[in-house]
Amino acid sequence: MNEFELIDLVLSTLGETVTGDAIVLGPGDDAAAVQVPSGNLLVSSIDSLLSGVHFPADAAPELIGYRALMVSLSDLAAMGATASHVLVSLTLDAADPEWVRGLALGMREAALSAGVKIAGGNISRGSVAIHVSVHGYAPQATLLRRAGASAGDTVYVTGMLGGAAAALAAGRLDVAPAQLDPLSERYFKPTARLAEGVALRGHASSAMDVSDGLLQDLGHLSSASQVMISIDSALIPVFPGASIDQALNGGDDYELLFTAAAPPPELGVRVTRIGEVRAGSGVLLDKAPVTASGYLHF
């Protein structure tokens, strides 16, 4: 099967996720054309997911596809952006139509769940990798950023932490889509907190997603806002089956980490107060300075 036949297979599998009111011109041309609502900023990000690094090479393609879209969309959630569309580029070491179809099925499921369109992409030959470019929009005045936390703000996190790291440590990634347990589901099927990010517009003073480990990401928030962040380990919402170390340093949670001067609005998911913002710099855990050991590429 050649490149163009693979593209046809992908598009037929993606179905209704490639068309929508905002998609003026979708897959099939040299580029996509998308309508951005008046008065909004275009918010964009791109992620590269490499086989053997960001997903197991032998994992079910449906799970890989779902994970690839959701972890990328989490960047839009962190900015409080409404998700619009994604572009997907695949490099494959072989033209395996069944694997490609499974990948597209997983992406279709994630796109439908997130309410996002897949506006185009590319397929080429090389080491297996998935590159997802995500695009959304948000009003400039209420765009969420890492900078903005002030002394006196409270630190919050959505959901529970450590589940994906626990799944990885326990070897729970060699599973079929129908056999996911709670830990492996946290790894393969995270939820981009898109609606929650939008709901935090005008409420959160700073925000980001927890992707590289809570402590490491708190360090990024501290640095961007030029403040000290103090958290209490007893307050951390640890996913059942995970350890406190996995919740603090494991990463791959894709929950929202944010600060606010007042209690946030009801988000429809668990929200936990884990600490406070102070004048100064760095991160304190149980009143002691910490150095994060979260994920680093280099």
C-alpha positions as CSV (number, residue, x, y, z in Angstrom):
1,M,0.0,0.0,0.0
2,N,1.5,3.3,-1.0
3,E,1.4,6.7,0.7
4,F,-1.8,8.0,-1.0
5,E,-3.6,4.7,-0.3
6,L,-2.7,5.0,3.3
7,I,-4.0,8.6,3.4
8,D,-7.3,7.4,1.9
9,L,-7.5,4.7,4.5
10,V,-6.9,7.2,7.3
11,L,-9.4,9.7,6.0
12,S,-12.1,7.1,5.6
13,T,-11.4,5.8,9.2
14,L,-11.5,9.3,10.7
15,G,-15.0,9.9,9.2
16,E,-16.8,13.0,10.5
17,T,-13.8,14.3,12.5
18,V,-12.3,15.8,9.3
19,T,-15.2,18.2,8.6
20,G,-16.9,20.9,10.6
21,D,-18.2,24.4,10.5
22,A,-14.9,26.0,11.3
23,I,-13.0,23.9,8.8
24,V,-13.2,25.9,5.6
25,L,-10.8,23.6,3.8
26,G,-9.7,20.3,5.3
27,P,-7.7,17.3,4.2
28,G,-7.0,16.9,0.5
29,D,-5.5,20.3,-0.4
30,D,-1.9,21.6,0.2
31,A,-3.0,23.2,3.5
32,A,-6.0,23.5,5.7
33,A,-8.0,26.7,6.0
34,V,-9.7,27.3,9.4
35,Q,-12.0,30.1,10.6
36,V,-10.9,31.7,13.9
37,P,-13.7,33.5,15.8
38,S,-13.4,37.3,15.8
39,G,-11.7,38.8,18.8
40,N,-9.8,35.6,19.7
41,L,-6.2,34.7,19.6
42,L,-5.0,31.6,17.8
43,V,-3.4,29.3,20.3
44,S,-1.1,26.6,18.9
45,S,1.3,23.9,20.1
46,I,3.1,20.9,18.7
47,D,4.2,17.6,20.3
48,S,6.4,14.8,19.0
49,L,5.7,11.3,20.2
50,L,8.4,8.8,19.5
51,S,8.0,5.0,19.5
52,G,9.8,3.5,22.5
53,V,10.0,6.9,24.2
54,H,6.5,8.3,24.5
55,F,4.6,5.1,23.9
56,P,5.5,1.4,23.8
57,A,6.4,0.2,20.3
58,D,4.2,-2.9,20.7
59,A,1.2,-1.1,22.2
60,A,-2.2,-1.4,20.5
61,P,-2.4,1.3,17.8
62,E,-5.8,2.4,18.9
63,L,-4.4,3.2,22.3
64,I,-1.4,5.0,20.8
65,G,-3.7,7.1,18.6
66,Y,-5.9,8.1,21.5
67,R,-3.0,9.0,23.7
68,A,-1.2,11.0,21.0
69,L,-4.2,13.3,20.5
70,M,-5.1,13.8,24.1
71,V,-1.6,14.5,25.5
72,S,-1.2,17.1,22.7
73,L,-4.6,18.7,23.4
74,S,-3.7,19.1,27.0
75,D,-1.5,22.0,26.1
76,L,-4.6,23.9,24.8
77,A,-6.4,23.1,28.1
78,A,-3.5,24.6,30.0
79,M,-4.0,27.9,28.1
80,G,-7.7,28.0,28.6
81,A,-8.2,27.6,24.9
82,T,-11.2,26.2,23.1
83,A,-9.9,23.4,20.9
84,S,-10.5,23.8,17.2
85,H,-8.4,21.4,15.1
86,V,-5.3,19.3,15.0
87,L,-2.8,18.4,12.2
88,V,-1.1,15.0,12.4
89,S,2.2,13.9,10.7
90,L,3.2,10.3,10.8
91,T,6.5,8.7,10.0
92,L,6.3,4.9,9.5
93,D,8.9,2.3,8.9
94,A,6.5,0.2,6.9
95,A,3.1,0.6,5.2
96,D,1.0,-1.5,7.6
97,P,-2.6,-0.7,6.8
98,E,-4.0,-2.5,9.9
99,W,-1.8,-0.6,12.3
100,V,-2.5,2.7,10.5
101,R,-6.3,2.0,10.6
102,G,-6.1,1.2,14.4
103,L,-4.1,4.4,15.0
104,A,-6.8,6.4,13.1
105,L,-9.6,4.7,15.1
106,G,-7.9,5.8,18.3
107,M,-7.5,9.3,17.1
108,R,-11.1,9.4,15.9
109,E,-12.3,8.4,19.4
110,A,-10.1,11.0,21.0
111,A,-11.2,13.7,18.6
112,L,-14.9,13.0,19.1
113,S,-14.4,12.9,22.9
114,A,-12.6,16.3,22.8
115,G,-14.9,17.9,20.2
116,V,-11.9,18.7,17.9
117,K,-11.5,18.3,14.2
118,I,-8.5,16.6,12.3
119,A,-7.9,19.2,9.6
120,G,-5.0,17.5,7.8
121,G,-1.6,15.9,8.0
122,N,1.2,14.0,6.3
123,I,2.6,10.5,6.0
124,S,6.3,9.7,5.3
125,R,8.7,6.9,5.7
126,G,11.2,6.8,8.6
127,S,11.4,5.8,12.3
128,V,8.0,5.5,13.8
129,A,6.8,8.8,15.2
130,I,3.6,10.8,15.6
131,H,3.7,14.6,15.4
132,V,0.5,16.4,16.5
133,S,0.0,20.1,16.1
134,V,-3.0,21.4,18.0
135,H,-4.8,24.7,17.5
136,G,-7.5,26.5,19.4
137,Y,-8.6,30.0,20.3
138,A,-9.1,32.1,23.4
139,P,-9.8,35.8,24.2
140,Q,-6.6,37.6,24.8
141,A,-7.7,39.1,28.1
142,T,-8.4,35.7,29.7
143,L,-5.7,33.6,28.1
144,L,-4.2,31.4,30.8
145,R,-0.4,31.5,31.2
146,R,2.4,30.2,33.5
147,A,3.2,33.7,34.5
148,G,0.7,35.6,36.8
149,A,0.7,33.9,40.2
150,S,1.1,36.3,43.1
151,A,2.0,35.9,46.8
152,G,-1.2,35.0,48.7
153,D,-2.7,32.9,45.8
154,T,-3.6,29.3,46.4
155,V,-2.3,26.3,44.4
156,Y,-4.7,23.8,43.0
157,V,-4.6,20.7,40.9
158,T,-7.5,18.8,39.1
159,G,-8.0,15.1,39.3
160,M,-5.5,12.7,40.9
161,L,-1.8,12.2,40.2
162,G,0.6,9.3,39.7
163,G,-1.6,6.8,38.0
164,A,0.3,6.8,34.6
165,A,3.7,6.5,36.4
166,A,2.4,3.6,38.4
167,A,1.2,1.9,35.3
168,L,4.6,2.3,33.7
169,A,6.4,1.0,36.8
170,A,4.1,-2.0,37.2
171,G,4.4,-3.0,33.5
172,R,0.7,-2.5,32.9
173,L,1.1,-1.2,29.3
174,D,0.9,-4.5,27.4
175,V,-2.9,-4.6,27.3
176,A,-5.6,-4.7,24.7
177,P,-8.0,-1.7,24.4
178,A,-10.8,-3.8,26.0
179,Q,-8.6,-4.9,28.9
180,L,-7.5,-1.6,30.4
181,D,-7.4,-1.5,34.2
182,P,-7.6,1.9,36.0
183,L,-3.8,2.4,36.0
184,S,-3.2,1.5,32.3
185,E,-6.2,3.6,31.4
186,R,-4.5,6.6,33.1
187,Y,-1.5,6.1,30.8
188,F,-3.2,5.4,27.5
189,K,-6.5,7.4,27.9
190,P,-5.8,10.6,29.8
191,T,-8.3,13.4,29.5
192,A,-7.3,16.8,28.2
193,R,-9.1,19.1,30.7
194,L,-10.3,21.4,27.9
195,A,-13.7,22.4,29.5
196,E,-12.0,22.9,32.8
197,G,-9.4,25.2,31.2
198,V,-12.1,27.3,29.6
199,A,-14.0,27.5,32.9
200,L,-10.8,28.9,34.6
201,R,-10.6,31.9,32.3
202,G,-10.8,35.0,34.5
203,H,-10.3,32.9,37.7
204,A,-6.9,31.3,37.5
205,S,-3.9,33.7,37.9
206,S,-1.6,31.1,36.3
207,A,-1.9,27.6,34.9
208,M,-0.2,24.8,33.1
209,D,-0.7,21.0,32.7
210,V,1.1,18.4,34.7
211,S,3.1,16.5,32.1
212,D,6.6,16.1,33.4
213,G,6.0,15.6,37.1
214,L,4.2,17.8,39.6
215,L,7.4,19.1,41.3
216,Q,9.1,19.8,38.0
217,D,6.1,21.6,36.6
218,L,5.7,23.6,39.9
219,G,9.3,24.8,39.3
220,H,8.3,26.0,35.8
221,L,5.3,27.9,37.3
222,S,7.5,29.4,40.0
223,S,10.1,30.5,37.5
224,A,7.6,32.0,35.1
225,S,5.7,33.9,37.8
226,Q,8.8,34.8,39.8
227,V,7.3,33.5,43.1
228,M,7.9,30.8,45.6
229,I,5.4,27.9,45.7
230,S,5.0,25.9,48.9
231,I,3.0,22.6,48.9
232,D,2.1,20.0,51.5
233,S,2.6,16.3,50.5
234,A,-0.3,15.3,52.7
235,L,-2.6,17.3,50.5
236,I,-1.5,15.7,47.2
237,P,-4.4,13.6,45.6
238,V,-2.6,10.3,44.9
239,F,-4.2,8.0,42.4
240,P,-5.2,4.6,43.9
241,G,-2.3,2.2,43.3
242,A,0.3,4.9,43.0
243,S,2.9,6.1,45.5
244,I,3.4,9.7,46.7
245,D,6.8,9.7,44.8
246,Q,5.0,8.8,41.6
247,A,2.4,11.5,42.2
248,L,5.1,14.1,42.8
249,N,7.6,13.1,40.1
250,G,6.0,10.6,37.7
251,G,4.4,12.8,35.0
252,D,2.0,11.9,32.2
253,D,-1.0,12.9,34.4
254,Y,-2.2,15.8,32.1
255,E,-4.2,17.3,34.9
256,L,-4.4,21.1,35.3
257,L,-2.1,22.8,37.8
258,F,-3.2,26.4,38.6
259,T,-3.1,29.2,41.1
260,A,-6.0,31.5,42.0
261,A,-6.6,34.4,44.5
262,A,-10.1,33.0,45.3
263,P,-11.6,29.5,45.3
264,P,-12.2,28.4,41.7
265,P,-15.7,27.9,40.2
266,E,-17.2,24.4,40.1
267,L,-15.3,22.5,37.4
268,G,-17.2,19.2,37.4
269,V,-14.1,17.3,38.4
270,R,-12.1,16.9,41.6
271,V,-10.1,20.0,42.5
272,T,-7.6,19.9,45.4
273,R,-5.8,22.7,47.2
274,I,-2.2,21.6,47.6
275,G,-0.4,24.7,48.7
276,E,0.2,28.4,48.5
277,V,2.1,31.0,46.6
278,R,4.7,33.1,48.6
279,A,7.1,35.9,47.8
280,G,10.5,34.5,46.8
281,S,11.6,31.8,44.4
282,G,11.7,28.0,44.0
283,V,9.5,25.2,45.4
284,L,9.0,24.1,48.9
285,L,7.7,20.6,49.8
286,D,6.7,20.2,53.4
287,K,8.5,23.5,54.1
288,A,11.8,22.2,52.7
289,P,13.4,23.3,49.3
290,V,13.2,20.5,46.7
291,T,14.9,19.7,43.4
292,A,12.5,18.0,41.0
293,S,13.3,14.6,39.4
294,G,10.6,14.7,36.7
295,Y,11.0,13.7,33.1
296,L,13.7,15.4,31.0
297,H,14.4,14.7,27.3
298,F,18.2,15.4,27.6
